[in-house]
Amino acid sequence: MQLLKAILMIIIYLFIYLSFGSLVCVRKNRPVSLPMTIIVGFFLYYGLFFICTLPIMLTYRPLSLLCTVWAAVVAVLTVAGLILKGKSLGLSLIEAGRRLKEDKVTSIIAGLLILVQVALVVSTYNFTLDAAYYVANVATSVDTNMINVYDPFTGAWQDHFELRYVFATYSINDAVICKLTGLEALVETKFVMSAVVMILTNLLYVHIAGFLCRGKSGQMRVMLLGCAFVNLTFITLYTSSNFLMARTYEGKAIVGNITIIAIFALYMMAVREGMDNMKLWQLFVICLGTATVSSTANMVIPAEVCVLFVPYIIKHRDYKNIWKYILCILPELVMMLMYVLYVKGYFAVYTYPRY
């Protein structure tokens, strides 16, 4: 039963991400990239989840309240996406199906690569301390019906919120899903989210391969096989493949293998097509969602955006839009500043009312 629930949850996640992403990525008379729509929807999902979670957590309200609120938000936005963008999504899905049929070999190769990598990551034994924290935090939140109040390793009541984990509400969503569906914490984190992250990563590869190779099947196959080869064989402390293959459901795996690549994909699209408001909105959503996935993003993402887009702005003399790029990385900058102030002892957020 847990296995069937887990597989169904993977499908539901992808459907929700697609609907969420359509609100940002689908415009009338504009081509739609389904992989990019799902990726943006993923980050919109977690960005909005953070906004819903923070006030409930900081006012010491139970996890069950967050479950009710978030289920309502997801239902409304999913339906809104289907109503407002359903026709365009339907046409895009039909077009994607047509392309899959036209190039069956590439489709089969991509599908097999995804299945093999998903099978590997959901069956790999993970014994790192961070991995244990993710699972323990989800289980503790579900069992206590509270959010980040109890230490997952000891069960002791924490005097104040550890700000590093308060900002990274990614794992709290797992607790919400466990509470709503009855999935075990280990199944949701290790099986469901590992599979989701691996699928999203490979969808991003497909998007980039199609963009770079301009539909040339042979080149696309070589790129997809090359990406899989690198991820399977370059697992060292210094590569993102280590997190993707061995620590898939951790926030750093998402930052290193989805966020950084998705931002680079937007940059490549901007170089070829120009940077319009829709791409800027996508960049903002990706940065916002990433800031809630891992505190690592607070340093890495502003650096990447600056490295890529400062030269772009200078080359195209797009100085009037600098404030838009700054707005994109503002969530990371604010969270980084608050974390530094917290570490230096300037303030603390307590887990109980103080009068």
C-alpha positions as CSV (number, residue, x, y, z in Angstrom):
1,M,0.0,0.0,0.0
2,Q,2.8,2.4,0.8
3,L,4.5,1.7,-2.5
4,L,1.3,2.4,-4.4
5,K,0.7,5.6,-2.5
6,A,4.3,6.7,-3.2
7,I,4.0,6.1,-6.9
8,L,0.7,8.0,-7.0
9,M,2.2,10.8,-5.0
10,I,5.0,11.2,-7.5
11,I,2.4,11.6,-10.3
12,I,0.4,14.0,-8.3
13,Y,3.5,16.2,-7.5
14,L,4.3,16.4,-11.2
15,F,0.7,17.3,-12.1
16,I,0.6,20.1,-9.4
17,Y,4.0,21.5,-10.5
18,L,2.8,21.6,-14.1
19,S,-0.4,23.5,-13.1
20,F,1.5,25.9,-10.8
21,G,4.1,26.5,-13.5
22,S,1.6,27.2,-16.1
23,L,0.6,30.4,-14.2
24,V,4.1,31.8,-14.8
25,C,5.3,30.1,-18.0
26,V,2.2,29.9,-20.3
27,R,1.4,33.0,-22.3
28,K,-0.9,33.4,-25.3
29,N,0.8,32.8,-28.6
30,R,4.1,31.9,-26.9
31,P,5.8,28.5,-27.2
32,V,5.6,26.4,-24.1
33,S,8.4,24.3,-22.7
34,L,6.7,21.6,-20.5
35,P,10.0,20.7,-18.7
36,M,10.6,24.3,-17.8
37,T,7.0,24.8,-16.8
38,I,7.3,21.9,-14.4
39,I,10.6,23.2,-13.0
40,V,9.2,26.7,-12.4
41,G,6.1,25.2,-10.9
42,F,8.2,23.2,-8.5
43,F,9.9,26.3,-7.2
44,L,6.6,28.3,-7.1
45,Y,5.2,25.5,-5.0
46,Y,7.9,25.7,-2.4
47,G,8.1,29.5,-2.4
48,L,4.4,29.7,-1.6
49,F,4.7,26.9,0.9
50,F,7.3,29.0,2.8
51,I,4.9,32.0,2.8
52,C,2.1,29.8,4.3
53,T,4.4,28.0,6.7
54,L,6.3,30.9,8.3
55,P,3.4,32.6,10.2
56,I,1.9,29.3,11.4
57,M,5.3,28.1,12.6
58,L,6.3,31.3,14.3
59,T,3.0,31.6,16.1
60,Y,3.4,28.1,17.5
61,R,0.4,26.7,15.7
62,P,0.2,22.9,14.9
63,L,1.2,21.1,11.8
64,S,-2.4,20.1,11.2
65,L,-3.4,23.7,10.7
66,L,-0.7,24.1,8.1
67,C,-2.0,20.9,6.4
68,T,-5.5,22.4,6.1
69,V,-4.2,25.8,4.8
70,W,-1.8,24.3,2.3
71,A,-4.2,21.8,1.0
72,A,-6.7,24.6,0.3
73,V,-4.0,26.8,-1.4
74,V,-2.8,23.9,-3.6
75,A,-6.4,23.0,-4.6
76,V,-7.2,26.6,-5.5
77,L,-4.0,27.3,-7.5
78,T,-4.1,23.9,-9.3
79,V,-7.7,24.5,-10.4
80,A,-6.8,28.0,-11.4
81,G,-4.0,26.8,-13.5
82,L,-6.2,24.3,-15.2
83,I,-8.9,26.8,-15.9
84,L,-6.7,29.7,-17.0
85,K,-4.1,27.7,-18.9
86,G,-5.6,24.3,-19.4
87,K,-6.2,24.8,-23.2
88,S,-2.6,25.9,-23.8
89,L,-1.3,23.0,-21.6
90,G,-3.4,20.5,-23.5
91,L,-2.1,21.7,-26.9
92,S,1.5,21.6,-25.5
93,L,0.9,18.0,-24.2
94,I,-0.4,16.9,-27.6
95,E,2.6,18.5,-29.3
96,A,4.9,16.8,-26.9
97,G,3.3,13.5,-27.6
98,R,3.6,14.0,-31.3
99,R,7.4,14.7,-30.9
100,L,7.8,11.6,-28.7
101,K,6.2,9.5,-31.4
102,E,8.3,11.1,-34.2
103,D,11.6,10.4,-32.4
104,K,10.9,7.1,-30.5
105,V,14.6,6.2,-30.1
106,T,15.4,9.4,-28.2
107,S,12.2,9.1,-26.2
108,I,13.0,5.5,-25.2
109,I,16.6,6.4,-24.3
110,A,15.4,9.3,-22.1
111,G,12.8,7.2,-20.4
112,L,15.2,4.4,-19.7
113,L,17.8,6.7,-18.3
114,I,15.3,8.3,-16.0
115,L,14.0,4.9,-14.8
116,V,17.5,3.5,-14.2
117,Q,18.6,6.6,-12.2
118,V,15.3,6.7,-10.2
119,A,15.7,3.0,-9.4
120,L,19.3,3.7,-8.2
121,V,18.5,6.6,-6.0
122,V,15.5,5.1,-4.3
123,S,17.3,1.9,-3.5
124,T,20.7,3.4,-2.4
125,Y,21.5,3.1,1.3
126,N,22.1,6.6,2.8
127,F,23.8,6.9,6.1
128,T,24.8,10.6,6.3
129,L,23.9,12.8,9.3
130,D,22.1,15.3,7.1
131,A,20.0,12.5,5.6
132,A,19.1,11.3,9.0
133,Y,18.1,14.8,10.0
134,Y,15.7,15.2,7.0
135,V,13.9,12.0,7.9
136,A,13.9,12.6,11.6
137,N,12.6,16.1,11.3
138,V,9.7,14.9,9.1
139,A,8.8,12.1,11.5
140,T,9.2,14.4,14.6
141,S,6.9,17.0,13.0
142,V,4.3,14.5,12.2
143,D,4.4,12.7,15.6
144,T,4.4,15.9,17.7
145,N,2.0,17.8,15.4
146,M,4.4,20.8,15.7
147,I,6.8,22.5,13.3
148,N,10.5,22.7,14.1
149,V,9.9,22.9,17.9
150,Y,11.5,19.6,18.9
151,D,15.1,18.5,18.2
152,P,14.7,15.6,15.8
153,F,17.7,13.7,17.2
154,T,17.0,14.0,20.9
155,G,13.3,14.8,21.1
156,A,14.0,17.7,23.5
157,W,12.0,20.9,23.3
158,Q,14.3,23.6,21.6
159,D,14.4,26.9,23.4
160,H,14.5,28.8,20.1
161,F,14.1,28.0,16.4
162,E,17.3,27.1,14.6
163,L,17.1,29.8,11.8
164,R,19.0,27.7,9.3
165,Y,16.1,25.2,9.3
166,V,13.3,27.7,9.8
167,F,14.1,29.2,6.4
168,A,14.5,25.8,4.7
169,T,10.9,24.7,5.0
170,Y,11.4,22.1,2.2
171,S,11.3,19.2,4.6
172,I,8.2,20.5,6.4
173,N,6.3,20.0,3.2
174,D,7.2,16.3,3.5
175,A,5.7,16.3,7.0
176,V,2.5,17.9,5.6
177,I,2.2,15.2,2.9
178,C,2.8,12.5,5.4
179,K,0.1,13.9,7.6
180,L,-2.4,14.2,4.8
181,T,-1.7,10.9,3.0
182,G,-0.4,8.5,5.7
183,L,2.9,8.0,4.0
184,E,5.8,7.0,6.3
185,A,8.5,9.7,6.6
186,L,11.2,7.5,5.1
187,V,9.0,6.7,2.1
188,E,8.1,10.3,1.4
189,T,11.6,11.6,1.7
190,K,13.8,8.7,0.5
191,F,11.4,7.3,-2.2
192,V,9.0,10.0,-3.4
193,M,11.2,13.1,-3.2
194,S,14.3,11.3,-4.5
195,A,12.3,10.1,-7.5
196,V,10.8,13.6,-8.1
197,V,14.2,15.3,-7.9
198,M,15.7,12.8,-10.3
199,I,12.8,13.2,-12.8
200,L,13.0,17.0,-12.7
201,T,16.8,17.0,-13.2
202,N,16.4,14.8,-16.3
203,L,13.5,16.9,-17.6
204,L,15.8,19.9,-17.4
205,Y,18.5,18.0,-19.4
206,V,15.9,17.2,-22.0
207,H,14.9,20.9,-22.2
208,I,18.5,22.0,-22.6
209,A,19.3,19.3,-25.1
210,G,16.4,20.3,-27.2
211,F,17.4,24.0,-27.0
212,L,21.0,23.5,-27.8
213,C,20.7,20.8,-30.4
214,R,17.7,22.4,-32.1
215,G,15.9,19.1,-32.5
216,K,18.8,17.1,-33.9
217,S,18.1,13.7,-32.5
218,G,21.6,12.3,-32.6
219,Q,23.1,15.2,-30.7
220,M,20.3,15.1,-28.1
221,R,21.0,11.4,-27.5
222,V,24.7,12.0,-27.0
223,M,24.0,14.8,-24.5
224,L,21.5,12.8,-22.5
225,L,23.8,9.8,-22.3
226,G,26.7,12.1,-21.4
227,C,24.8,13.7,-18.6
228,A,23.8,10.3,-17.2
229,F,27.4,9.0,-17.5
230,V,28.8,12.0,-15.6
231,N,26.2,11.7,-12.8
232,L,26.9,7.9,-12.5
233,T,30.7,8.1,-12.5
234,F,31.7,11.5,-11.2
235,I,30.5,11.1,-7.7
236,T,33.1,12.9,-5.6
237,L,33.1,15.5,-2.8
238,Y,33.6,18.2,-5.4
239,T,30.7,17.4,-7.8
240,S,27.0,17.9,-7.7
241,S,26.6,14.3,-8.8
242,N,27.5,13.2,-5.2
243,F,24.3,14.9,-3.9
244,L,22.2,13.9,-6.9
245,M,23.0,10.2,-6.8
246,A,23.7,9.6,-3.1
247,R,21.8,12.4,-1.2
248,T,19.0,13.0,-3.7
249,Y,16.2,14.3,-1.3
250,E,18.4,16.9,0.5
251,G,18.2,20.5,-0.3
252,K,21.7,20.8,-1.6
253,A,20.9,18.2,-4.3
254,I,18.1,20.5,-5.6
255,V,20.3,23.6,-5.5
256,G,23.2,21.9,-7.3
257,N,21.3,19.9,-9.9
258,I,18.1,21.8,-10.6
259,T,18.4,25.5,-9.5
260,I,21.9,26.2,-10.9
261,I,21.1,24.5,-14.2
262,A,17.7,26.0,-14.5
263,I,19.1,29.6,-14.1
264,F,21.8,28.8,-16.6
265,A,19.1,27.5,-19.0
266,L,17.3,30.9,-18.6
267,Y,20.6,32.7,-19.3
268,M,21.1,30.7,-22.5
269,M,17.5,31.5,-23.6
270,A,18.1,35.2,-22.8
271,V,21.3,35.2,-24.9
272,R,19.5,33.7,-27.9
273,E,16.1,35.3,-27.6
274,G,16.5,38.3,-25.3
275,M,15.5,38.8,-21.7
276,D,11.8,39.6,-21.4
277,N,9.5,40.0,-18.4
278,M,8.4,36.4,-18.5
279,K,12.0,35.1,-18.1
280,L,12.5,37.6,-15.3
281,W,9.4,36.2,-13.6
282,Q,10.7,32.7,-14.0
283,L,14.1,33.7,-12.6
284,F,12.4,35.4,-9.6
285,V,10.3,32.3,-8.9
286,I,13.3,30.0,-9.1
287,C,15.3,32.1,-6.8
288,L,12.4,32.5,-4.3
289,G,11.7,28.8,-4.2
290,T,15.3,27.9,-3.9
291,A,15.8,30.1,-0.9
292,T,13.3,27.9,1.0
293,V,15.0,24.7,0.0
294,S,18.5,25.0,1.4
295,S,20.5,27.8,3.1
296,T,23.3,27.0,0.7
297,A,21.3,28.8,-1.9
298,N,21.7,32.1,0.0
299,M,25.3,32.3,-1.1
300,V,25.4,30.3,-4.3
301,I,22.4,31.7,-6.2
302,P,23.3,35.5,-5.9
303,A,26.8,34.6,-7.1
304,E,25.5,32.7,-10.1
305,V,23.0,35.4,-11.1
306,C,25.7,38.1,-10.8
307,V,28.2,36.0,-12.8
308,L,25.8,35.3,-15.6
309,F,23.6,38.4,-15.9
310,V,25.9,41.3,-14.9
311,P,27.9,40.7,-18.2
312,Y,24.6,40.3,-20.0
313,I,23.4,43.6,-18.7
314,I,26.6,45.4,-19.6
315,K,26.7,43.9,-23.1
316,H,23.1,44.8,-23.9
317,R,23.2,48.1,-21.9
318,D,20.1,47.0,-20.0
319,Y,20.9,49.2,-17.0
320,K,17.3,50.3,-16.5
321,N,16.3,46.7,-15.5
322,I,19.1,46.1,-12.9
323,W,16.6,46.5,-10.1
324,K,14.6,43.5,-11.5
325,Y,17.7,41.3,-11.2
326,I,18.4,42.6,-7.7
327,L,14.7,41.8,-6.8
328,C,15.2,38.2,-8.0
329,I,18.1,37.6,-5.6
330,L,16.6,39.6,-2.8
331,P,15.1,36.6,-0.9
332,E,18.6,35.0,-0.7
333,L,20.2,38.3,0.4
334,V,17.6,38.9,3.1
335,M,17.8,35.4,4.5
336,M,21.6,35.5,4.4
337,L,21.6,38.8,6.3
338,M,19.2,37.5,8.9
339,Y,21.1,34.3,9.4
340,V,24.4,36.2,9.9
341,L,22.7,38.4,12.5
342,Y,21.2,35.3,14.2
343,V,24.6,33.6,14.3
344,K,26.2,36.7,15.8
345,G,23.6,36.7,18.5
346,Y,21.7,39.9,17.6
347,F,18.3,38.1,17.9
348,A,16.6,34.8,18.4
349,V,13.2,33.5,17.6
350,Y,11.8,31.5,20.5
351,T,9.6,28.4,20.3
352,Y,7.1,29.8,22.8
353,P,5.5,33.1,23.6
354,R,7.7,35.6,25.7
355,Y,6.0,38.5,27.4
